[in-house]
Amino acid sequence: MFPPKRKYFLHTIVEKKVCDFCSEDHESKNCHLSMSERHKSLYDQYKCKRCLKKGHKKPLCKAKWVKCKLCNSQSHLECLCYSHSVVPPESKNDKKEIASETNVSFLFPGNPSKDIPKQTIYYQTLRAKIVNNNCEYNVRIICDSASERSYICESIAERAGLKTVGKEKLKIFTFASNEASVSELKRKRITLKNCNSDLVITLEALTTKTICASKISSPSSRMVELLQNEGFELSDSGASSGRVDILIGNDYLSAVLTGRTHRLNNCLMLYESVFGWTLSGRDG
């Protein structure tokens, strides 16, 4: 008697490459999303903007293998490299600017085409008060995880009499633009207070003439009422001219957002902040 012949099967395992930003079947470096959209996607998924792993943020990243193949920086991977994917390389004959580089996404696109179906886009807007010299000034805030730094409009900074604590010369690459502008910006210290409590935080922001090129509307009264019935009090719940006074970038975003979230549906998300809840996503 001979033992029964064993059948051997050769299995070929094909590992699919799933994009870290849009979850489609391609490499992350080939993703069609813009740089600001990639940053926002990582923020929404609670992924690190250095190693792309889930569960921690960039300041706490301990990965030793991270190195951009394009610019050799150890602060990001090539799929998040601004200097090569967004900004054209400098000419060898150009004089080197003595300025720090920062990436800002606070210039939003203009009015959409009439051919595009109308839908409501909600940005992470908040309301708070600037406290200075025993006076309070109402301000509207937008949170932007794609901006490295925080900014405040020159007009409100002057009106509130904010103290200048320094100056910085920055080479700024704005959203959807390949042109860089070098500016010396004043750095202001700001104390922000919750409109409905005594909770305050202090931060520093650079002054700029404009935060948003287009108006950013507040959530509608209908949306505010619906969320109130669910137990969520929106911070930006009043009528608004669409103006934004302060942009909170990645340098202070973790101090403003508490980490609590609530998903309403596949397109809408609520984020809790020290100033109340804020809505993000699209409706319609």
LINCORJO-V835985 format. One record per residue. N is the residue number from 1. RES is the residue in one small letter. SS is DSSP state (h for helix, s for strand, l for the rest). PHI is phi in whole degrees, -180 to 180 (* if undefined). PSI is psi in whole degrees, 0 to 359 (NA if undefined). Layout:
n:N res:RES ss:SS phi:PHI psi:PSI
n:N res:RES ss:SS phi:PHI psi:PSI
This chain:
n:1 res:m ss:l phi:* psi:133
n:2 res:f ss:l phi:-109 psi:142
n:3 res:p ss:l phi:-62 psi:146
n:4 res:p ss:l phi:-59 psi:143
n:5 res:k ss:l phi:-67 psi:135
n:6 res:r ss:l phi:-87 psi:142
n:7 res:k ss:l phi:-98 psi:128
n:8 res:y ss:l phi:-111 psi:135
n:9 res:f ss:l phi:-118 psi:136
n:10 res:l ss:l phi:-97 psi:117
n:11 res:h ss:l phi:-105 psi:131
n:12 res:t ss:l phi:-104 psi:118
n:13 res:i ss:l phi:-97 psi:119
n:14 res:v ss:l phi:-107 psi:117
n:15 res:e ss:l phi:-90 psi:121
n:16 res:k ss:l phi:-78 psi:141
n:17 res:k ss:l phi:-93 psi:114
n:18 res:v ss:l phi:-104 psi:129
n:19 res:c ss:l phi:-65 psi:134
n:20 res:d ss:l phi:-72 psi:343
n:21 res:f ss:l phi:-98 psi:311
n:22 res:c ss:l phi:-114 psi:358
n:23 res:s ss:l phi:65 psi:16
n:24 res:e ss:l phi:-87 psi:172
n:25 res:d ss:l phi:-85 psi:74
n:26 res:h ss:l phi:-162 psi:167
n:27 res:e ss:l phi:-70 psi:149
n:28 res:s ss:h phi:-59 psi:324
n:29 res:k ss:h phi:-69 psi:343
n:30 res:n ss:h phi:-100 psi:12
n:31 res:c ss:l phi:-66 psi:142
n:32 res:h ss:l phi:-78 psi:348
n:33 res:l ss:l phi:-69 psi:147
n:34 res:s ss:l phi:-70 psi:169
n:35 res:m ss:h phi:-62 psi:319
n:36 res:s ss:h phi:-67 psi:324
n:37 res:e ss:h phi:-69 psi:325
n:38 res:r ss:h phi:-64 psi:316
n:39 res:h ss:h phi:-62 psi:318
n:40 res:k ss:h phi:-66 psi:322
n:41 res:s ss:h phi:-62 psi:317
n:42 res:l ss:h phi:-64 psi:320
n:43 res:y ss:h phi:-63 psi:315
n:44 res:d ss:h phi:-65 psi:328
n:45 res:q ss:l phi:-89 psi:1
n:46 res:y ss:l phi:54 psi:51
n:47 res:k ss:s phi:-109 psi:151
n:48 res:c ss:l phi:-72 psi:135
n:49 res:k ss:l phi:-85 psi:8
n:50 res:r ss:l phi:-109 psi:308
n:51 res:c ss:l phi:-107 psi:352
n:52 res:l ss:l phi:72 psi:7
n:53 res:k ss:l phi:-82 psi:154
n:54 res:k ss:s phi:-88 psi:150
n:55 res:g ss:l phi:107 psi:354
n:56 res:h ss:l phi:-151 psi:168
n:57 res:k ss:l phi:-106 psi:165
n:58 res:k ss:h phi:-54 psi:315
n:59 res:p ss:h phi:-61 psi:338
n:60 res:l ss:h phi:-102 psi:6
n:61 res:c ss:l phi:-70 psi:131
n:62 res:k ss:l phi:-115 psi:8
n:63 res:a ss:l phi:-64 psi:128
n:64 res:k ss:l phi:-94 psi:349
n:65 res:w ss:l phi:-89 psi:352
n:66 res:v ss:l phi:-69 psi:124
n:67 res:k ss:l phi:-161 psi:126
n:68 res:c ss:l phi:-73 psi:128
n:69 res:k ss:l phi:-76 psi:349
n:70 res:l ss:l phi:-94 psi:317
n:71 res:c ss:l phi:-122 psi:1
n:72 res:n ss:l phi:67 psi:12
n:73 res:s ss:l phi:-74 psi:144
n:74 res:q ss:l phi:-98 psi:12
n:75 res:s ss:l phi:-97 psi:353
n:76 res:h ss:l phi:-164 psi:170
n:77 res:l ss:l phi:-99 psi:169
n:78 res:e ss:h phi:-63 psi:334
n:79 res:c ss:h phi:-71 psi:350
n:80 res:l ss:h phi:-121 psi:23
n:81 res:c ss:l phi:-87 psi:111
n:82 res:y ss:h phi:-71 psi:320
n:83 res:s ss:h phi:-64 psi:339
n:84 res:h ss:h phi:-112 psi:325
n:85 res:s ss:h phi:-87 psi:339
n:86 res:v ss:l phi:-117 psi:318
n:87 res:v ss:l phi:-104 psi:128
n:88 res:p ss:l phi:-67 psi:148
n:89 res:p ss:l phi:-64 psi:147
n:90 res:e ss:l phi:-74 psi:149
n:91 res:s ss:l phi:-68 psi:148
n:92 res:k ss:l phi:-65 psi:335
n:93 res:n ss:l phi:-83 psi:348
n:94 res:d ss:l phi:-71 psi:142
n:95 res:k ss:l phi:-75 psi:139
n:96 res:k ss:l phi:-73 psi:128
n:97 res:e ss:l phi:-75 psi:137
n:98 res:i ss:l phi:-90 psi:79
n:99 res:a ss:l phi:-156 psi:146
n:100 res:s ss:s phi:-75 psi:152
n:101 res:e ss:s phi:-102 psi:137
n:102 res:t ss:s phi:-140 psi:150
n:103 res:n ss:s phi:-112 psi:123
n:104 res:v ss:l phi:-124 psi:137
n:105 res:s ss:l phi:-121 psi:33
n:106 res:f ss:l phi:-92 psi:8
n:107 res:l ss:l phi:-102 psi:102
n:108 res:f ss:l phi:-82 psi:157
n:109 res:p ss:l phi:-63 psi:159
n:110 res:g ss:l phi:-73 psi:199
n:111 res:n ss:l phi:-64 psi:137
n:112 res:p ss:l phi:-69 psi:159
n:113 res:s ss:l phi:-66 psi:150
n:114 res:k ss:l phi:-67 psi:339
n:115 res:d ss:l phi:-78 psi:345
n:116 res:i ss:l phi:-85 psi:129
n:117 res:p ss:l phi:-57 psi:136
n:118 res:k ss:l phi:-73 psi:132
n:119 res:q ss:l phi:-147 psi:153
n:120 res:t ss:s phi:-91 psi:124
n:121 res:i ss:s phi:-106 psi:127
n:122 res:y ss:s phi:-104 psi:125
n:123 res:y ss:l phi:-99 psi:164
n:124 res:q ss:l phi:-79 psi:84
n:125 res:t ss:s phi:-104 psi:149
n:126 res:l ss:s phi:-140 psi:164
n:127 res:r ss:s phi:-124 psi:141
n:128 res:a ss:s phi:-154 psi:185
n:129 res:k ss:s phi:-128 psi:135
n:130 res:i ss:s phi:-82 psi:130
n:131 res:v ss:s phi:-111 psi:123
n:132 res:n ss:s phi:-158 psi:131
n:133 res:n ss:l phi:53 psi:45
n:134 res:n ss:l phi:64 psi:17
n:135 res:c ss:s phi:-119 psi:153
n:136 res:e ss:s phi:-123 psi:141
n:137 res:y ss:s phi:-131 psi:123
n:138 res:n ss:s phi:-71 psi:133
n:139 res:v ss:s phi:-136 psi:157
n:140 res:r ss:s phi:-114 psi:136
n:141 res:i ss:s phi:-121 psi:146
n:142 res:i ss:s phi:-125 psi:136
n:143 res:c ss:s phi:-95 psi:131
n:144 res:d ss:l phi:-139 psi:104
n:145 res:s ss:l phi:-72 psi:347
n:146 res:a ss:l phi:-87 psi:352
n:147 res:s ss:l phi:-97 psi:130
n:148 res:e ss:l phi:-73 psi:329
n:149 res:r ss:l phi:-120 psi:166
n:150 res:s ss:l phi:-101 psi:149
n:151 res:y ss:s phi:-137 psi:155
n:152 res:i ss:s phi:-137 psi:143
n:153 res:c ss:s phi:-65 psi:139
n:154 res:e ss:h phi:-58 psi:321
n:155 res:s ss:h phi:-62 psi:314
n:156 res:i ss:h phi:-73 psi:328
n:157 res:a ss:h phi:-64 psi:320
n:158 res:e ss:h phi:-71 psi:318
n:159 res:r ss:h phi:-64 psi:323
n:160 res:a ss:l phi:-84 psi:353
n:161 res:g ss:l phi:65 psi:39
n:162 res:l ss:l phi:-70 psi:143
n:163 res:k ss:l phi:-77 psi:135
n:164 res:t ss:s phi:-84 psi:123
n:165 res:v ss:s phi:-107 psi:0
n:166 res:g ss:s phi:169 psi:175
n:167 res:k ss:s phi:-134 psi:146
n:168 res:e ss:s phi:-135 psi:136
n:169 res:k ss:s phi:-97 psi:116
n:170 res:l ss:s phi:-122 psi:144
n:171 res:k ss:s phi:-98 psi:110
n:172 res:i ss:s phi:-104 psi:127
n:173 res:f ss:s phi:-106 psi:109
n:174 res:t ss:l phi:-86 psi:164
n:175 res:f ss:l phi:-56 psi:133
n:176 res:a ss:l phi:60 psi:30
n:177 res:s ss:l phi:-136 psi:140
n:178 res:n ss:l phi:-97 psi:359
n:179 res:e ss:l phi:-96 psi:136
n:180 res:a ss:s phi:-105 psi:144
n:181 res:s ss:s phi:-124 psi:133
n:182 res:v ss:s phi:-98 psi:124
n:183 res:s ss:s phi:-138 psi:148
n:184 res:e ss:s phi:-99 psi:115
n:185 res:l ss:s phi:-111 psi:143
n:186 res:k ss:s phi:-79 psi:142
n:187 res:r ss:s phi:-105 psi:122
n:188 res:k ss:s phi:-110 psi:145
n:189 res:r ss:s phi:-95 psi:129
n:190 res:i ss:s phi:-124 psi:135
n:191 res:t ss:s phi:-108 psi:118
n:192 res:l ss:s phi:-109 psi:136
n:193 res:k ss:s phi:-121 psi:140
n:194 res:n ss:l phi:-62 psi:135
n:195 res:c ss:l phi:-65 psi:337
n:196 res:n ss:l phi:-115 psi:7
n:197 res:s ss:l phi:-154 psi:182
n:198 res:d ss:l phi:-94 psi:8
n:199 res:l ss:l phi:-67 psi:129
n:200 res:v ss:s phi:-132 psi:151
n:201 res:i ss:s phi:-134 psi:152
n:202 res:t ss:s phi:-118 psi:135
n:203 res:l ss:s phi:-146 psi:172
n:204 res:e ss:s phi:-121 psi:140
n:205 res:a ss:s phi:-141 psi:152
n:206 res:l ss:s phi:-90 psi:144
n:207 res:t ss:s phi:-83 psi:145
n:208 res:t ss:s phi:-150 psi:155
n:209 res:k ss:l phi:-68 psi:320
n:210 res:t ss:l phi:-137 psi:139
n:211 res:i ss:l phi:-90 psi:307
n:212 res:c ss:l phi:-122 psi:133
n:213 res:a ss:l phi:-74 psi:334
n:214 res:s ss:l phi:-119 psi:162
n:215 res:k ss:l phi:-75 psi:140
n:216 res:i ss:l phi:-112 psi:109
n:217 res:s ss:l phi:-74 psi:153
n:218 res:s ss:l phi:-80 psi:159
n:219 res:p ss:l phi:-57 psi:145
n:220 res:s ss:l phi:-65 psi:159
n:221 res:s ss:h phi:-61 psi:327
n:222 res:r ss:h phi:-64 psi:315
n:223 res:m ss:h phi:-65 psi:319
n:224 res:v ss:h phi:-60 psi:316
n:225 res:e ss:h phi:-67 psi:318
n:226 res:l ss:h phi:-60 psi:317
n:227 res:l ss:h phi:-72 psi:327
n:228 res:q ss:h phi:-62 psi:321
n:229 res:n ss:h phi:-66 psi:336
n:230 res:e ss:l phi:-92 psi:358
n:231 res:g ss:l phi:94 psi:14
n:232 res:f ss:l phi:-113 psi:117
n:233 res:e ss:l phi:-97 psi:111
n:234 res:l ss:s phi:-72 psi:139
n:235 res:s ss:l phi:-70 psi:316
n:236 res:d ss:l phi:-95 psi:80
n:237 res:s ss:l phi:-116 psi:359
n:238 res:g ss:l phi:-99 psi:173
n:239 res:a ss:l phi:-64 psi:143
n:240 res:s ss:l phi:-138 psi:147
n:241 res:s ss:l phi:-79 psi:352
n:242 res:g ss:l phi:94 psi:353
n:243 res:r ss:l phi:-75 psi:145
n:244 res:v ss:l phi:-119 psi:131
n:245 res:d ss:l phi:-97 psi:328
n:246 res:i ss:s phi:-136 psi:138
n:247 res:l ss:s phi:-113 psi:125
n:248 res:i ss:s phi:-97 psi:114
n:249 res:g ss:l phi:-95 psi:192
n:250 res:n ss:l phi:-64 psi:338
n:251 res:d ss:l phi:-68 psi:335
n:252 res:y ss:l phi:-130 psi:6
n:253 res:l ss:h phi:-61 psi:321
n:254 res:s ss:h phi:-70 psi:339
n:255 res:a ss:h phi:-82 psi:337
n:256 res:v ss:h phi:-92 psi:317
n:257 res:l ss:s phi:-87 psi:136
n:258 res:t ss:s phi:-82 psi:338
n:259 res:g ss:s phi:105 psi:345
n:260 res:r ss:s phi:-79 psi:135
n:261 res:t ss:s phi:-135 psi:163
n:262 res:h ss:s phi:-148 psi:121
n:263 res:r ss:s phi:-88 psi:124
n:264 res:l ss:l phi:-85 psi:318
n:265 res:n ss:l phi:-161 psi:193
n:266 res:n ss:l phi:-67 psi:341
n:267 res:c ss:l phi:-113 psi:346
n:268 res:l ss:s phi:-123 psi:136
n:269 res:m ss:s phi:-136 psi:142
n:270 res:l ss:s phi:-106 psi:137
n:271 res:y ss:s phi:-124 psi:132
n:272 res:e ss:s phi:-88 psi:137
n:273 res:s ss:s phi:-127 psi:174
n:274 res:v ss:l phi:-70 psi:349
n:275 res:f ss:l phi:-106 psi:4
n:276 res:g ss:s phi:121 psi:184
n:277 res:w ss:s phi:-80 psi:150
n:278 res:t ss:s phi:-134 psi:147
n:279 res:l ss:s phi:-104 psi:142
n:280 res:s ss:s phi:-143 psi:139
n:281 res:g ss:s phi:129 psi:201
n:282 res:r ss:s phi:-129 psi:153
n:283 res:d ss:s phi:-133 psi:117
n:284 res:g ss:l phi:107 psi:NA
